[in-house]
Amino acid sequence: MTISYAAEISKADYLSLLKLMFRWRGSLWKNVYFELALWLILYASIALLYRLGLHGENKRVFEKIVKYCYDFGDWIPLSFMLGAYVTLVVKRWWDVVSHIGFIDNLALVVTNYVRGKDDRTIMFKRNIVRYMCLLQAMVYRAISPPVRRKYPTLESLCEAGYLEPNEIEMFSEDNFYLSVSWAMALARMARDEGIIKSDQALQDIFKVVFLTVRFYFLIGIIGRQFIDSDISQWPIDIYFPVVTTLQFIFYIGWSKVAEELLNPCGDDDADFDFEWFLARNLRQALAIVDEDHCIVPPLCHPKFWRGADEANKQNGPRMTP
């Protein structure tokens, strides 16, 4: 589910940013710690092999390999590749966000065009929006593992209120578009019965790069080893590759951002909470169509109407015929 940091960054001070850096859920550390630990273990193993296991000519050959890998690592345009790839993935992620369908618009159209307070009219409205919510649930079951686990069968959708027991026999996993057909048929039936007042109202309802990153650091396991004949590296890197470790965290963390955004329908901390979204849409749709939106407050001059303040003080709100 999506992790929110809004409370932590409500104030732009150093303490808030420091606390945010050390949060675990949805953090960079959670994404890179396993691969970083594995890389450090491999680095330490090769360092021990060089210091304790190689002698004479074998040691000189290893030093030549280290220098070659160190120079070769600079040939990989890692920043350019990651930047272009992450930009592409973020754009795709934003397209997904922009196309998440909220039921509010459809529910408002239905409740304003399907007029009436009797039980049959309310049944029309509730079933039309329920069928559209059912379509969403079926689509997200196909693309989101958390939603699939929450609603593994049609019976589970029935228990959640998306389906009725008598509808399960007519419905199946392969023809979930049938719910749209049902909703349109109900709208047509409501028009035939005069519940929808015009054909225009009826028409409105109808409208409504990872291998490269890993390869770079596999080369770095050897290429960043400190050797006796090389004085170009910092002494602090003799036993622990500080700079290379920071590079690993930054680059792997950068690529992990793209990995998580690549499939926003999965189980990661930054993925969308489609379970909440589906439940919210069903509740909101039924609540909207249950309310009588024909009852509105009396029409009066608004607060910022020209001269309305003085008129309201003297005479109270003036009604407009």
Secondary structure, 3 states (H helix, E strand, C coil): CCCCCCCCCCCCCHHHHHHHHCCCCCCHHHHHHHHHHHHHHHHHHHHHHHHHHCCCHHHHHHHHHHHHHHHHHCCCCHHHHHHHHHHHHHHHHHHHHHCCCCCHHHHHHHHHHECCCCHHHHHHHHHHHHHHHHHHHHHHHHHCHHHHHHCCCHHHHHHHCCCCHHHHCCCCCCCCCHHHHHHHHHHHHHHHCCCECCHHHHHHHHHCCHHHHHHHHHHHHHHCCCCCCCCCCCHHHCCCCHHHHHHHHHHHHHHHHHHHHHCCCCCCCCCCCHHHHHHHHHHHHHHHHHCCCCCCCCCECCCCCCCHHHHHHHHCCCECC
